[in-house]
Amino acid sequence: IHSEFGKALLSTRRYLQDEEADAEEILNEWKRNIAMLRMKTVAPRDEDPMSILMKVASAAGITVELCGDMPEEESIRQLFFEAASEALTNAVAHAGATCLHIEVMREAECVSVRFTNDGMPPPDGITEGGGLGELRQKTERIGGEMQVETANGFALTLSVLRKEVNRFV
């Protein structure tokens, strides 16, 4: 967030000094930054996390396509929402995406979620830092697995065995 705000401030400064800069692009930078800040704030307890995600995405100019239903198990649901927040933040900040696709898949013993976007693929792969690194730790802490793919665009997949969650909760 810090580096993205820095870029927006520098762009704004350049615009104020030279009015030939693209005001529309600067405005879009600020919208993306505001959306990222909204994702990092605490959601009201009485509002569904997915509806908050949809509102923030809309404010950032991102369409969210959700296929499937979020899981009933609260720990898995919370993990998937945190993953959705991270996927949205990264789609806005790094990929310049306009659409985030979320697919929830269920099997008898396992529930998975896969996030893809229509933005630019990462040029040099991904280094798991704060957001993705923390997400991996949380996923593995409840017995799940996380995969990050970059070969054909970005994809993030989390899979959790339902019986494992009950052991850790």
Buried (B, 14 or more C-beta within 10 A) or exposed (E): EEEBBEBBEEBBEEBEEEEEBEEEEBBBBBBBBBBBEBBEEEBEEEEEBBEBBBBBBEBBEBEBEBEBEBBEBEBBBBBBBBBBBBBBBBBBBBBEBBBBBBBBEEEEEBBBBBBBBBBEBBEEEBEEEEBBEEBBEBBEEBBBBBEBBEEEBBBBBBBBBBEBBEEEE
